[in-house]
Amino acid sequence: MNRLVGWFEELRRRDVFRAATFYSAGAWLVVEVLTQLVPVFGIPAATIRWVVIAGIAGFPFAILFSWLYTWTPEGIRRESEIDEGGSSRHLTGRQLDYLIIAVLAVAIGLLLVNKFVLRPRVAALAEKSIAVLPLLSEGRGADEQSLADGLTENLISALAQFDGLKVISRSSAFRFRDRSDGSAAIGRKLGVAHLLDGSVRREGDQVRIVLELIKVADGSTEWSQRYDRPYRGLFALQDEIAMAVARALKGELLASRGSVRSGDRPPSENLEAYNAFLQGKFYESRNTEADFRAGLASYARASALDRRYAAAYASYSLLATKLAGRYLQGEAMQAMYARAQQAAATAQAIDPRLAEAHLARGRLLIWKEFNWTAGAAEYRRALQLAPDSNLARTALADVQATLGQPRQAEALARQALATDVLNAQVWHSLGTFQMALGEYDQAEQSLRKAAELQPGMNGNQEQLAIIAILRGQPEQAMQAANLEHAGDWRDAAVARALQIGSDHAAADAALANMIEHQAGKAAYQIAQVQALRNDPDAVFLWLDRAWQTRDAGISMLLYDPLMSRFRDDPRFAAFCRKVGLPVPTTAPTPQGSVAKMHKPMAALQGRWPA
């Protein structure tokens, strides 16, 4: 017993207990600060877990250090060097006591602020969140379904006008059209506290809308209402429903930005024009060439019925540009672009403050003219006019990356995901931005999320293969490349992966195959393969061909990690000037990413001759 007492007395004399208390208090303070910074700055939540693990692992070393050394007014000294009869030990003990009290006071203060100020505020904000599920159509045919979808979209638009209310975007909410998941599962996946569900039925000149507001936590119905109104009063009914839902959500705490009015309605309130517009949206959402053409016909009919219908002209332009860029070539493509340009100009002339009109103009500038700077200006203006528009936000994110600003692009993509968490395209874009920043682990997670949400989507496995290439993993690169959908996407992915493998003959053959069969439509991808072969002359030759064919891949140049090794080549700056991109000095590579990008590239220096 005496030995045990003596042991504890020695620990006390060496201030080991004080050191342990100070270390624990400091670790607690660090964790408390991180807990509050994680949601603010988008720091990965796993960071807290690793900090806690590191703190626990470091505790024994801190105790050992305090046993061997002592902090004195003259600095850190070994325990054996301290005069036991001196005053330094007593002074050090008092200083440690003051430090412990100060650290504990700060930690407790942060804990109280978090518990009584921040958490209630976050909880209140979380409570003010809603997803409008696609209203069920009780009728048959495309007209009835387009009406139901249109009413859903307009409810989303109207509710988004309330400040402090988080409203999930269409693309995520419409994933639950079949309602196969329960309300709790849907709410959890979308990150909301409430769901608005219901149905629409039109019979002649009458429309019936049945709605219920569901509390996700327990599946209870907080509010329900049935509306039987004349169809000619549809617009007023939409506004009435939006206000009723806001009141059910304790709307007195929600401030609108003015009169709440669902968007996209014709200025003449011509219901026939509005119905044609909704049909256009319905066809456009089906995402095929035939449906795109049907959507254009519907938008054209809407604008013919109301010549001042700016939203119809803007939607026509946006869809015509998409049709031309995705499906058409040669004269047919140019003719469709011309129609898109005329519709965009008409929309802007009618309503210069219509966000969709600026989006239409921006898309044309980028897709048709490759004028990224002017296109970015139009997208910024669209986002100013419609701060809740994820279409504007994601479009601006893409062009920011093109202009060599992937960090800003990443921030915009994360903002979009806040209300559109199940949008596979945004997750894909986020992954490419993170890859450009050298954040390969995060990029891989984002791309796998995109593939999970939309397995049929092209490009996810291709980008995962590039991550493996950047990590210097030929087997993993080939595995991911072979998982890409058959066709040009897979051929390009496989050709890239082969360049870092040991089969030189297969790598040469894959490149020769691309040159023979894809030179007219994949010149940029061929340039990427040449980059992996460390052949600068071939890289710039194929970049020039990409510009001649107006290959959209050029938009990736300033954030493509496969091209980063050539930034110091004078031809890189010259090419950027020619195509209207910022030169490397005005579009800097993000901090911390250069070394990560170049490590696997350096490993290939001996693989292919310069």
C-alpha positions in Angstrom: 0.0 0.0 0.0 2.9 2.4 0.9 4.4 1.8 -2.5 1.1 2.6 -4.2 0.7 5.8 -2.2 4.3 6.7 -3.1 3.6 6.1 -6.7 0.6 8.4 -6.8 2.5 11.0 -4.8 5.3 10.9 -7.4 2.7 11.4 -10.2 1.3 14.4 -8.4 4.7 15.8 -7.7 5.6 15.6 -11.4 2.3 17.3 -12.4 1.2 14.3 -14.4 -2.4 14.6 -13.2 -2.4 18.3 -14.2 -0.9 17.4 -17.6 -3.6 14.7 -18.1 -6.3 17.1 -17.2 -4.9 19.8 -19.5 -4.5 17.3 -22.4 -8.1 16.0 -22.0 -9.5 19.5 -21.7 -7.6 20.7 -24.8 -8.7 17.6 -26.8 -12.3 18.3 -25.8 -12.0 21.9 -26.9 -10.6 20.9 -30.3 -13.5 18.4 -30.9 -16.1 20.9 -29.7 -14.7 23.5 -32.2 -14.6 21.0 -35.1 -18.2 19.9 -34.3 -19.4 23.4 -34.9 -17.1 24.1 -38.0 -18.0 20.8 -39.8 -21.5 21.9 -41.0 -20.3 25.5 -41.7 -17.3 24.8 -43.9 -18.4 21.4 -45.4 -15.5 19.6 -43.6 -16.1 15.8 -43.9 -17.8 14.5 -40.8 -15.2 11.7 -40.6 -12.7 14.3 -39.6 -14.1 14.4 -36.1 -13.8 10.7 -35.7 -10.1 10.7 -36.8 -9.4 13.6 -34.5 -10.9 11.7 -31.5 -8.9 8.6 -32.4 -5.7 10.6 -32.7 -6.4 12.3 -29.4 -6.9 8.9 -27.6 -3.8 7.5 -29.3 -1.7 10.5 -28.2 -2.8 10.4 -24.6 -0.2 7.8 -23.4 2.6 9.8 -25.1 1.4 13.0 -23.4 1.5 11.2 -20.0 5.0 9.8 -20.7 6.2 13.3 -21.8 4.9 14.9 -18.6 6.6 12.2 -16.5 10.0 12.9 -18.2 9.8 16.6 -18.7 8.4 19.7 -17.0 7.3 23.0 -18.3 9.1 25.8 -16.5 9.3 29.6 -17.0 12.7 29.0 -18.6 11.1 26.5 -21.1 10.7 22.7 -21.2 13.3 20.9 -19.0 14.0 17.3 -18.0 12.5 16.4 -14.6 16.0 15.5 -13.3 17.3 19.0 -14.0 14.8 20.8 -11.8 15.7 21.9 -8.3 13.1 20.4 -6.0 13.5 23.2 -3.5 13.1 26.0 -6.1 10.0 28.0 -6.8 9.7 27.0 -10.5 7.8 23.8 -9.8 5.2 25.6 -7.7 4.9 28.4 -10.3 4.5 25.9 -13.1 1.7 24.1 -11.2 -0.2 27.4 -10.8 0.2 28.2 -14.5 -1.1 24.8 -15.5 -4.1 25.3 -13.2 -4.9 28.6 -14.9 -4.5 27.1 -18.3 -6.8 24.2 -17.4 -9.4 26.6 -16.1 -9.2 28.7 -19.2 -9.5 25.8 -21.6 -12.4 24.3 -19.7 -14.2 27.6 -19.6 -13.9 28.0 -23.4 -15.0 24.4 -24.0 -18.0 24.7 -21.7 -18.9 28.0 -23.3 -18.8 26.5 -26.7 -20.9 23.6 -25.5 -23.5 25.9 -24.1 -23.7 28.0 -27.2 -24.0 24.8 -29.3 -26.7 23.4 -27.1 -28.8 26.4 -26.5 -28.2 28.6 -29.5 -26.9 26.7 -32.6 -28.7 23.4 -32.2 -32.2 24.9 -31.6 -31.6 27.1 -34.6 -30.5 24.2 -36.8 -33.4 22.1 -35.5 -35.8 24.9 -36.4 -34.3 25.2 -39.9 -34.5 21.4 -40.3 -38.1 21.5 -39.3 -38.8 24.0 -42.1 -38.0 21.6 -44.9 -40.3 20.0 -47.4 -40.3 17.8 -50.5 -43.3 18.0 -52.9 -43.8 14.5 -54.2 -45.1 14.3 -57.8 -48.8 14.6 -57.7 -50.6 11.5 -58.9 -52.8 11.9 -62.0 -56.1 10.1 -61.6 -56.8 10.6 -65.3 -55.2 8.9 -68.3 -53.0 10.2 -71.0 -50.1 12.6 -71.4 -52.3 15.7 -70.9 -53.4 14.7 -67.5 -49.9 13.6 -66.4 -48.4 16.8 -67.7 -50.9 18.8 -65.7 -50.1 16.8 -62.5 -46.3 17.2 -63.1 -46.7 20.9 -63.9 -48.7 21.6 -60.8 -46.0 19.8 -58.7 -43.3 21.9 -60.3 -45.2 25.1 -59.7 -45.8 24.2 -56.1 -42.1 23.6 -55.7 -41.4 27.0 -57.3 -43.9 28.8 -55.1 -42.8 27.3 -51.8 -39.1 28.0 -52.7 -40.0 31.8 -52.5 -40.3 31.5 -48.7 -37.1 32.5 -47.0 -36.0 29.9 -44.4 -37.9 27.0 -46.1 -35.8 24.3 -47.6 -37.6 22.9 -50.6 -36.2 19.9 -52.5 -35.7 20.3 -56.2 -37.7 18.6 -58.9 -35.1 16.1 -60.0 -34.7 14.6 -56.6 -38.4 14.7 -55.6 -39.6 13.1 -58.8 -37.4 10.0 -58.1 -40.2 8.9 -55.7 -43.0 9.0 -58.2 -43.9 5.3 -57.5 -43.9 5.8 -53.7 -42.3 2.4 -53.2 -40.5 3.7 -50.1 -42.4 4.8 -47.0 -42.6 8.4 -45.9 -39.9 7.9 -43.3 -37.4 6.5 -45.9 -38.2 9.2 -48.5 -37.8 11.9 -45.9 -34.5 10.5 -44.7 -33.1 10.1 -48.3 -34.2 13.7 -49.1 -33.2 15.2 -45.8 -36.6 16.9 -45.0 -39.0 17.0 -42.1 -42.2 17.1 -44.3 -43.6 15.7 -47.4 -46.5 17.2 -49.5 -48.4 14.4 -51.3 -51.6 14.3 -53.2 -53.4 13.8 -56.5 -55.0 15.7 -59.4 -58.1 14.9 -61.4 -59.6 17.0 -64.2 -63.1 16.4 -65.5 -64.1 18.9 -68.1 -64.0 22.4 -66.7 -63.5 21.2 -63.1 -60.3 20.2 -61.4 -59.9 18.4 -58.1 -56.7 18.5 -56.1 -56.3 16.5 -52.9 -53.3 17.3 -50.7 -51.8 16.1 -47.4 -48.8 17.4 -45.5 -47.0 14.5 -43.8 -44.6 14.7 -40.9 -41.7 12.4 -41.7 -40.8 11.6 -38.1 -43.9 9.6 -37.4 -45.8 9.5 -40.7 -48.7 11.5 -39.3 -50.8 13.9 -41.4 -50.4 17.4 -40.2 -52.8 19.0 -42.7 -55.0 17.9 -45.5 -57.3 19.6 -47.9 -59.4 18.9 -51.0 -59.9 21.6 -53.6 -62.8 21.4 -56.1 -62.5 24.4 -58.4 -63.2 25.5 -62.0 -60.2 24.8 -64.2 -60.2 28.4 -65.3 -59.2 29.4 -61.8 -56.1 27.1 -61.7 -53.6 29.9 -61.3 -55.3 31.4 -58.3 -55.7 27.9 -56.9 -51.9 27.3 -57.1 -51.2 30.5 -55.1 -53.9 29.6 -52.6 -52.4 26.1 -52.1 -48.9 27.5 -51.6 -50.0 29.9 -48.9 -52.1 27.1 -47.2 -49.0 24.8 -47.0 -46.9 27.6 -45.7 -49.5 28.3 -42.9 -49.5 24.6 -42.1 -45.7 24.8 -41.7 -46.2 27.7 -39.3 -45.9 30.1 -42.2 -45.9 33.2 -39.9 -42.2 32.3 -39.3 -41.5 32.1 -43.1 -41.0 35.3 -45.0 -41.7 35.4 -48.7 -39.8 37.6 -51.1 -42.9 39.4 -52.2 -46.2 38.1 -53.5 -46.1 34.3 -53.7 -46.8 33.4 -57.3 -46.0 30.1 -59.0 -43.8 30.6 -62.0 -44.1 29.8 -65.7 -47.6 31.0 -66.2 -48.4 33.0 -69.3 -48.9 36.7 -68.8 -52.4 36.5 -70.5 -53.2 33.6 -68.1 -54.3 31.6 -71.2 -54.9 28.1 -69.8 -54.5 26.5 -73.2 -51.1 28.0 -73.6 -50.2 27.0 -70.1 -51.3 23.4 -70.7 -49.1 23.3 -73.9 -46.2 24.6 -71.9 -46.7 21.9 -69.2 -46.8 19.3 -72.0 -43.5 20.6 -73.2 -42.0 20.1 -69.8 -43.4 16.6 -69.6 -41.9 15.5 -72.9 -38.5 17.2 -72.1 -38.2 15.3 -68.8 -38.4 12.0 -70.7 -34.9 12.7 -72.2 -35.0 11.1 -75.6 -34.6 12.7 -79.1 -38.2 11.9 -80.1 -39.5 13.4 -76.8 -37.3 16.5 -77.2 -38.9 17.1 -80.6 -42.4 16.6 -79.1 -41.4 19.1 -76.4 -40.3 21.7 -78.9 -43.7 21.4 -80.7 -45.5 21.9 -77.4 -43.4 25.0 -76.5 -44.0 26.4 -80.0 -47.7 25.9 -79.6 -47.6 27.6 -76.2 -45.8 30.7 -77.6 -48.2 30.8 -80.6 -51.2 30.9 -78.2 -49.6 33.7 -76.2 -47.0 35.8 -78.1 -45.8 37.4 -74.9 -45.1 34.0 -73.2 -41.4 34.6 -72.4 -41.0 31.3 -70.4 -42.2 29.3 -73.4 -39.7 31.0 -75.7 -36.9 30.5 -73.2 -37.8 26.8 -72.7 -37.9 26.3 -76.4 -34.4 27.7 -76.8 -32.9 25.7 -73.9 -34.4 22.5 -75.3 -33.4 23.3 -78.9 -29.8 23.8 -77.9 -29.8 20.6 -76.0 -31.3 18.7 -79.0 -28.7 20.2 -81.4 -25.8 19.5 -79.1 -26.7 16.0 -78.2 -28.2 14.5 -81.3 -27.6 16.6 -84.4 -24.6 17.3 -86.7 -23.7 19.5 -89.6 -26.4 21.7 -91.2 -29.2 20.2 -89.1 -27.3 21.2 -85.9 -26.7 24.7 -87.1 -30.3 25.2 -88.2 -31.5 24.1 -84.7 -29.0 26.4 -83.1 -30.4 29.3 -85.2 -33.9 28.5 -84.0 -32.7 28.4 -80.4 -31.0 31.7 -80.8 -34.1 33.4 -82.2 -36.2 32.0 -79.3 -33.7 33.2 -76.7 -33.6 36.7 -78.2 -37.4 36.8 -78.2 -37.6 35.7 -74.5 -35.1 38.3 -73.4 -36.8 41.1 -75.4 -40.1 40.2 -73.8 -38.8 39.8 -70.2 -35.2 40.9 -69.6 -35.5 39.8 -65.9 -36.5 36.2 -66.8 -33.8 33.9 -65.4 -34.5 31.2 -68.0 -33.9 33.7 -70.8 -30.4 34.3 -69.6 -29.9 30.6 -69.1 -30.9 30.1 -72.7 -28.5 32.7 -74.0 -25.7 31.4 -71.8 -26.2 27.8 -73.0 -26.0 29.0 -76.6 -22.9 31.0 -76.0 -21.2 28.0 -74.5 -22.5 25.1 -76.6 -22.6 26.8 -80.0 -20.0 29.6 -79.8 -17.6 28.2 -77.1 -17.7 31.6 -75.5 -17.3 30.5 -71.9 -16.7 33.9 -70.4 -19.8 35.5 -71.9 -21.8 32.4 -71.1 -20.6 32.5 -67.4 -21.8 36.1 -67.2 -25.3 35.1 -68.4 -25.4 32.2 -65.9 -24.4 34.6 -63.1 -27.2 37.0 -64.1 -29.7 34.1 -64.1 -28.7 33.1 -60.6 -29.1 36.6 -59.4 -32.6 36.7 -60.8 -33.5 33.3 -59.5 -31.4 32.5 -56.4 -33.2 29.1 -55.9 -32.5 27.9 -59.5 -30.3 24.8 -59.4 -30.3 24.8 -63.1 -28.5 28.2 -63.0 -26.3 27.1 -60.2 -25.1 23.8 -61.8 -24.6 25.5 -65.2 -22.5 28.2 -63.6 -20.5 25.5 -61.7 -19.6 23.7 -65.0 -18.4 26.9 -66.7 -16.5 28.0 -63.6 -14.5 24.7 -63.8 -14.0 25.3 -67.5 -12.5 28.7 -66.7 -10.0 27.0 -64.4 -11.9 27.6 -61.1 -12.8 24.1 -59.8 -12.9 25.2 -56.2 -15.7 27.7 -56.9 -17.4 25.0 -59.0 -17.2 22.5 -56.2 -18.9 25.1 -53.8 -21.7 25.7 -56.3 -22.2 21.9 -56.8 -22.5 21.4 -53.0 -25.0 24.2 -52.8 -27.1 22.5 -55.5 -27.0 19.2 -53.6 -28.4 20.8 -50.5 -31.8 20.8 -52.2 -31.2 18.2 -54.9 -29.4 15.5 -53.0 -30.4 12.7 -55.4 -29.3 14.4 -58.7 -26.8 12.0 -60.3 -25.5 14.6 -62.7 -24.5 17.0 -60.0 -22.8 14.2 -58.0 -20.9 13.4 -61.2 -19.8 17.0 -61.8 -18.8 17.3 -58.2 -16.6 14.3 -58.6 -14.8 15.8 -61.6 -14.2 19.1 -59.7 -12.8 17.2 -56.7 -10.5 15.2 -59.0 -9.2 18.4 -60.5 -8.4 19.6 -56.9 -6.5 16.4 -56.2 -9.1 15.2 -53.8 -9.2 11.7 -55.2 -10.9 9.9 -52.3 -13.8 12.4 -52.2 -14.0 12.3 -56.0 -14.3 8.6 -56.0 -17.1 8.7 -53.4 -19.0 11.3 -55.4 -18.7 9.4 -58.7 -19.8 6.1 -57.0 -22.8 8.0 -55.6 -23.7 9.2 -59.1 -23.4 5.6 -60.5 -25.6 4.3 -57.7 -28.3 6.9 -58.4 -28.3 6.5 -62.1 -26.6 3.2 -63.2 -27.3 3.8 -66.9 -25.5 7.2 -66.9 -22.4 7.4 -69.1 -19.1 8.7 -67.8 -19.0 7.6 -64.1 -16.8 4.5 -64.6 -14.7 6.4 -67.1 -13.9 9.0 -64.5 -13.3 6.4 -61.9 -10.8 4.8 -64.3 -9.0 8.2 -64.6 -8.7 8.3 -60.7 -7.1 4.9 -60.8 -4.7 6.2 -63.5 -3.8 9.2 -61.4 -3.1 6.8 -58.5 -0.9 4.7 -60.7 -3.2 1.6 -60.5 -3.4 0.0 -63.9 -5.5 -3.0 -62.9 -8.1 -0.9 -61.1 -8.1 1.5 -64.1 -8.8 -1.3 -66.5 -11.5 -2.8 -64.3 -13.4 0.5 -64.1 -12.9 1.2 -67.8 -14.5 -2.2 -68.7 -17.5 -1.3 -66.5 -18.3 1.7 -68.7 -21.1 1.3 -71.1 -20.2 -0.2 -74.5 -19.3 2.2 -77.2 -17.1 5.2 -77.6 -17.1 6.0 -73.8 -15.7 2.5 -73.0 -13.2 2.5 -75.9 -11.7 5.8 -74.7 -11.6 4.7 -71.1 -9.9 1.4 -72.0 -7.4 3.2 -74.3 -6.4 5.4 -71.4 -6.1 2.6 -68.9 -3.9 0.6 -71.3 -1.3 3.4 -71.4 -0.2 2.8 -67.8 -0.2 -1.0 -68.1 2.6 -3.4 -69.2 1.1 -4.4 -72.5 2.6 -1.9 -74.9 1.2 -3.5 -78.0 -2.3 -3.3 -76.7 -1.8 0.3 -75.7 -0.6 1.1 -79.2 -3.5 -0.8 -80.8 -6.1 1.0 -78.7 -4.7 4.4 -79.7 -4.6 3.4 -83.4 -8.2 2.2 -83.2 -9.3 5.6 -81.7 -7.5 7.5 -84.4 -9.1 5.4 -87.1 -12.7 5.4 -85.9 -13.1 8.4 -83.5 -10.9 11.2 -84.9 -13.8 13.2 -86.0 -15.7 13.1 -82.7 -13.2 12.3 -79.9 -10.1 14.4 -80.8 -9.9 15.6 -77.2 -9.9 12.1 -75.8 -7.2 11.1 -78.2 -5.2 14.1 -76.9 -5.6 12.7 -73.4 -4.2 9.3 -74.5 -1.3 11.1 -76.0 -0.8 13.0 -72.8 -0.5 9.7 -70.9 2.1 8.7 -73.5 4.0 11.9 -72.7 4.0 13.0 -76.3 3.6 16.8 -76.2 3.7 17.3 -80.0 0.9 14.8 -80.5 -1.1 16.3 -77.6 -1.2 19.8 -79.2 -1.8 18.3 -82.6 -4.9 16.6 -81.4 -6.0 19.6 -79.3 -5.9 21.7 -82.5 -8.1 19.0 -84.2 -10.4 19.1 -81.3 -10.8 22.8 -81.8 -11.4 22.4 -85.5 -14.2 19.9 -84.9 -15.5 22.0 -81.9 -15.1 19.0 -79.6 -16.9 19.8 -76.3 -14.0 18.1 -74.4 -12.0 21.3 -74.7 -14.2 22.7 -71.9 -12.3 20.3 -69.5 -8.8 21.5 -70.5 -8.1 23.8 -67.5 -9.3 21.3 -64.9 -8.2 18.0 -66.6 -5.5 16.4 -64.4 -4.3 14.4 -67.4 -3.4 17.7 -69.1 -1.8 19.5 -66.1 1.8 18.5 -66.9 1.7 20.6 -70.1 0.7 23.9 -68.5 4.3 25.2 -68.7 4.5 24.5 -72.4 4.2 27.8 -74.4 1.8 26.0 -76.7 -0.7 25.5 -73.9 -1.0 29.2 -73.3 -1.3 29.9 -77.0 -4.0 27.3 -77.4 -6.0 28.7 -74.5 -5.9 32.2 -76.1 -7.0 30.7 -79.4 -10.1 29.0 -77.9 -11.0 31.8 -75.5 -9.9 30.2 -72.2 -7.8 32.0 -69.5 -4.1 31.2 -69.9 -2.6 29.2 -67.0 -1.3 32.4 -65.2 -4.9 33.6 -64.9 -6.4 30.2 -64.2 -4.0 28.8 -61.5 -4.0 25.2 -60.6 -5.7 24.8 -57.2 -3.4 24.8 -54.2 -2.1 21.5 -53.0 -3.2 19.6 -56.2 -0.2 20.0 -58.4 2.0 17.4 -56.7 -0.9 15.0 -56.5 -1.6 15.3 -60.2 2.0 14.9 -61.2 3.1 11.9 -59.1 1.5 9.3 -61.4 2.5 11.3 -64.4 6.1 11.3 -63.3 5.9 7.5 -63.0 5.2 7.3 -66.7 8.2 9.3 -67.7 10.1 6.1 -68.3 7.1 4.4 -69.8 6.9 6.4 -73.0 9.7 8.5 -74.5 9.3 12.3 -74.4 
